[in-house]
């Protein structure tokens, strides 16, 4: 029977900060680690919503078998909501990369429906009707999104469709290209094998409400070595910040000149001496994408992932925030701070001493 679990219980809920030695003598069953710190952030920032994200590229292979039966889907949903109420979170994000057939796509809809029912049932009993969020991470490549039942997912109660609008080009290709371009470049099709605009239009045509679509932006770049430029052959991807060929945005550009491609709505750097090209978003391309989001009436932007950003005027998260209108553009609904049946005493008591 499928259940939702986690890899590092100590880090998530048992790790006590060495700067708070009194925590080692706490009486009762309390949450510590990331769970407690996130709850404290919710208390300090009442509009902050914390969601439990399940899956991801590494852990997606288990979804298909789990979602194939009603009993398994129901147990998955039940145990996911158990973690929500124990940890004091505001919703669930499903990151199934990606359903490979019409049957799996239908099973995904049924899974989302089961989760929505469990969230709403818990809320009606213990949270005063609070609306727990349900989001999904979804692809920007047509081979993947054309298999999905997007309108049915919307009807199943999904609040946010988070489009992962990046990884359009990389080490799996034979030529270099933009990895997160907004538009296609008809004059240079090898530069833009995919485009965000095409994916957004496909989602809208399939019946996804514009205001439920969140546009994902990368905080990293993909490198191509020994290449003459965009759309050209290359040899190798070199080293990286945490994986070969992938560099955190905060260390970019590496060398050479940075260029903004206005046709594609994308940026990159190229060093003619070392023949290294790195495709990534910069402040200008992020501002262009935010303008696009606003023109389409989309729900907003998201990033993968925050540790790759830089601080100061070059921050891409700050660039998006400012371009969207700052705090005035953010959702003002409050998070939940009442979890009366959490298994953790301190969460149950709202961290009261």
Order of alpha helices (4+ residues) and beta strands (2+ residues): alpha-beta-alpha-alpha-beta-alpha-beta-alpha-alpha-beta-alpha-beta-beta-beta-beta-beta-beta-alpha-beta-alpha-alpha
